[in-house]
Amino acid sequence: MTTAPPTALRGPITDTEILEIREDFPILKARVNGHPLAYLDSGATSQRPLAVLDAERDFSEHHNAAVHRGAHTLAALATESFEDARATVARFIGAQEDEVVWTSNATEGINLVAYAISNASLGRGGEASAALRIGPGDEIVVTEMEHHANLIPWQELAARTGATLRFIPIDDEGALRLDLLDQIVTDRTRVLAFTHVSNVLGSITPVGRLVARAREVGALVVLDACQSVPHLGIDVAALDVDFAVFSGHKMLGPTGIGVLYGRSALLNALPPFLTGGSMITTVTMETAEFLPAPQRFEAGTQRVSQVVALAAAVDYLTAIGLSRIAEHEAVLGRRLVEGLSAIEGVRVLGPAAGRPRVGLASFDVAGIHSHDVGQFLDDQGIAVRVGHHCAQPLHRRLGITSSTRASSYLYTTTDEVDRLIAGVEQARTFFGVNS
Ligand SMILES: Cc1ncc(COP(=O)(O)O)c(C=O)c1O
């Protein structure tokens, strides 16, 4: 769990505090199409505070060097910052330092696990990896609400190994069909991969329920924590998951840096995904021996300035307090759902008003394509995401091909949410669908 905020910072984030927070984000002062920017696309990528921008620049100006290699002072300083950042991120998610692997984003983290399992299935990794091999007759289970990043790597793993991919369906409201859990997750299941928070529905998966079933059948649990780490925070030990992935750019950090958490014993049993420099002990012309985790999964020259900046983002979030951020966004999520649902012809996807959700809402406006809704809002300086949000099967199941998504973060104001709601109402008039 994240460090508790100082006593003075308990309770909801106040309006004054939000204005102070916004001062830390230069981009939020931008005007777009003649209007103040209302950035409601943090689910896609968040904005960065000065502390993060400064950390990256400071590293580049004063400490830049390749880590774990040089004998010179700068290299030692860079290595220290790189490993300190790992400790910061590990503490943030309740992991040990050697359980945090740097990746370029969450997508790479999931591919890393899937490819490492297929390498084990090819007989790489020796006896330690034997228990992780999968093949024909084995099953991998995902859910119908997954982002493509947590679907396609498993489709491909199934194709490479002969295993079968199955999924837990959702109902018409987008809720997971947990009544089917025991039927779908069985003794044949070797991997259960699911999202903690849906990037389309804003719903929160009952992780404990799914983990308990995975434990009963001896399946590995892979948690897509892309939308939960930034907004709710996670404790991997309390959640009892085997792997978890998330991206720095969705949690105030830079692009190009992501995190894979893996239980130490599992990471050390898995053969590597990428091979090359910096991940070995001894190399001959025929063979190589690999370092223990996390280095065995960090081949090649590392992205150090991004790692350092991610640690600065974690410090920033920790100082405010994840529980307070979650509380703030829950209020915004409720306001979004209530406001949008009250508009005729607008269908909000996911949990109904009053049910738990994060500060994100995707919606369909009858008679107007989501791209037109997005364009109309952009003309008013309101930035939202449109399309299928990398979740085509989910949209198909809900009977639509695309939606408009508004997503908030710690810097989002109620005024911005209200501008969005008013903008959607105006769009209906503009496109002549309100008669
Ligand atoms: C739930 C979820 N999973 C995975 C991803 C993929 O993240 P990235 O593109 O940073 O790898 C996203 C990003 O939108 C997401 O929202």
The ligand as an ORCA input file, in Angstrom:
! r2SCAN-3c Opt
* xyz 0 1
  C      -6.533     -1.426    -18.961
  C      -5.345     -1.160    -19.833
  N      -4.485     -2.150    -20.084
  C      -3.405     -1.982    -20.853
  C      -3.138     -0.772    -21.431
  C      -1.918     -0.629    -22.283
  O      -1.049      0.327    -21.747
  P       0.224      0.784    -22.600
  O      -0.279      1.201    -23.936
  O       0.793      1.900    -21.788
  O       1.120     -0.391    -22.674
  C      -4.008      0.302    -21.226
  C      -3.787      1.603    -21.899
  O      -4.695      2.244    -22.380
  C      -5.132      0.105    -20.389
  O      -5.997      1.096    -20.155
*
